[in-house]
Amino acid sequence: MLRLATVEDISELYMMLQVMHSETINGTSPIDSEKLTSAINNALHRGVVVVAEIDNKIAGSIGGMETSDWWSSEKYLADLFFFVYKEHRQSTIAVKLIKSFMEIGKKANMKMKLGHVYSGDGDRKDKFYERLGFVKAGSFYTEA
């Protein structure tokens, strides 16, 4: 079941995002609890957060905000996070979350920009986004 997240989900979203962080590649900055909590709260109140639930527990979520490129005033919907727990990755949850996010963007008359940063298996994730109609628009590099 998909639904919009509420403030009652903050703790569970926080725990989910800690798991997401634990699965990132080496060299990822440590979590700042206050900053992470603030980002979740901000997305809930000023952006959009969609959760997928199974047995009344969050199985995955996507959250994002309206923003613009630094050179333009044209708004778009960007993800802050997108994560599905390992035990649900063979399901359709990831596709449903992205399509729900896309529908929210379309209703707001905004294009979307999504990314995957600090995660392994980039080629597989690129193909996932491409199957959903997205095109790759660059790369992300970090100092070793």
N, C-alpha and C positions, 0 to 999 in steps of 0.2 A: 504494500500500500504506500502510495506517495502522498505527502502532505507538506504544507509549509511549516517550517519549524517555528517554535514559540520560545519565549524566555525560559520555559520549563525544561527545554532541551539543552540549555547551556552546558550543564555538567556532563551530559552524555556526549555532546559535540566536542567538548574539551578533551575528554578521554579518547574519543575517536581520533582526533587530530594528533594526540600524543602517539597513538599507534602508527598513524600515517608518517609522522616524523621519524619514528624508530625504524621505518622501512626505507628511509632515504639513503642515498649514497654517502660515503665518507666525506667529511669536510663541511657538512651542513652546520650552520650556526645553532647553538643551543636554544631551546625554547625559553622565552621570557614569559612567565605565567601571566603577569599583569597585561602585557601586550597582547598575548593570545586571547585572553578573556575579553579584552577591549575590542579586538578585531571581530570576534564572534558576535558580541553584543551590537557592534556597529552594523554588521551585516544583517542581523535580525531586525534592527530598527530603521536602517537607512538603505538597505539593499534587499536581497532575497536569499533565503536559505531553504532548500527543498531537502527533505529526508525521505528515505525509503525505510519502512518498518517491516519487520518480520517478528511475529509473536511479541508485539509491543516493545521491541528493542530496535534501535537504529542499526540498519545493516549497511547503510551508505548515505552519503550526503554530497550536495554541491551547494556552494554558497558564493555569492558575488555581489558586485556593486556596479552602479552606473559610473562611468568615468570617460575620459577622453585622452587622446594622445597629447603629448606636450606641445605639439605644433598645431593643434586643431581644436576647434570648439565642438566638433561633431561627437556626440555621445555614443557610447557602445556599452554593452553589458559584458563585464569581464569576470572570470571566476577568480576567487581568492583561494578556494580549495575544492577538491573533487576527490572523493575516496570511497572505496567499497571494501569492506572487510574481506580477507582472503577466502573465507568459507562461502562467500556469496559471489565470487568473481566468475563462476561458470554460469550464473543466472543472467537474466536480462536486466538486472537492476541498473547497471552502469548506463546502458542505452536509454532506459526509461528516465533516469535522472537527467541526462543530457537533453533528451527530447523535451522534457518538462521545462528545463531552463531555456531552451530555444523558443518554446511557445511563449514563455513570459517575455522574452526579448521581442518577439514578433508583436505581441499585444502592445508593448510599449514603443513599437516602431523603431527598434534598435537592433543593429547587427551585434554579433557576439564575437569575442576573442577569448580563446581558451588556451591553456598551456599546460605543460608538465615540466616541472623544474625539480632538480635534485632527486630525480627518481631513476632507477635503472630501467632497462628494457625499453629504451626510447623508440626503437623501430616498431615494436608491437603497438605502442601507444600512438605513434604517428599514424599507423594503418587504421587503428580504431577511429580516430578523429576523421581521417579521410573517408572511411566508409559512411560516416554520418554527414558528409558533404563539405567538410572543412578543407582548406588548403594550407599547407605549411607556409609560414611567413617569417622565416628567419631561424636563428639558433641562439642559444644562451651559453656563454662561456664564463668560467670562474677561474680565478687564480688557484693553482694547486698548493 
